[in-house]
Amino acid sequence: MIRKEDSRYQRGAYYFLRQALDFSLKQLQQEDKPRENQHLSGQQLLEGIRRFGIQQYGPMVLQVLNYWGIKECRDFGNVVFNLVECRVLGKTEQDRPEDFDGGYDFLEAFDQPFRPRKTLKMKRPVYR
């Protein structure tokens, strides 16, 4: 039903986001004291999405997200608010799609963790 209204994102993007939300809530409960409400800010959800994506797809995460049509943090916001409009997710009065703008650079967030941290300089062998 959502994709009939907004075909920018593949079905997998919605399924992934729902799983990432559950993952994020569990992570937050483990890190913090138990919370009364089950609400995350856009920035908290973005961090959970990043962690969950890396855990699930490893070095392929960026390619998977791009395949689903997700190329920047704002796309996650669009998916979230598509789910809100269909009453799959709830929101507060303060929540807006713009909360997801400028969250992080995709290449840095999803590709950099798999790049070598330091290049080793090889010494040339000395022949005598």
PEVENMO-V882016 format. One record per pair of residues at least 12 apart in sequence whose ideal C-beta (glycine too) atoms are under 6 Angstrom apart, sorted by the first residue. I is the first residue (numbers start at 0). J is the second residue. D is the distance in Angstrom with one decimal. If there is no record, write none. Layout:
BEGIN
i->[I/I]
j->[J/J]
d->[D/D]
END
This chain:
BEGIN
i->[1/1/5/7/8/8/8/9/9/11/12/12/12/16/19/19/19/22/22/23/23/23/24/41/41/45/45/48/49/53/58/60/61/61/72/72/73/73/75/76/76/80]
j->[81/85/81/68/67/68/78/67/68/67/67/69/78/78/47/48/51/47/51/39/44/47/37/98/99/72/102/75/108/112/113/109/109/110/99/102/99/100/99/96/99/96]
d->[5.0/5.6/5.5/5.2/5.9/4.4/5.6/4.2/5.8/5.0/3.9/5.6/5.5/5.0/5.7/4.4/4.2/5.8/4.3/5.8/5.6/2.6/5.9/3.0/4.8/5.7/4.1/6.0/5.1/6.0/4.3/4.8/4.3/5.3/4.8/3.5/5.4/5.4/5.3/4.2/3.0/4.9]
END
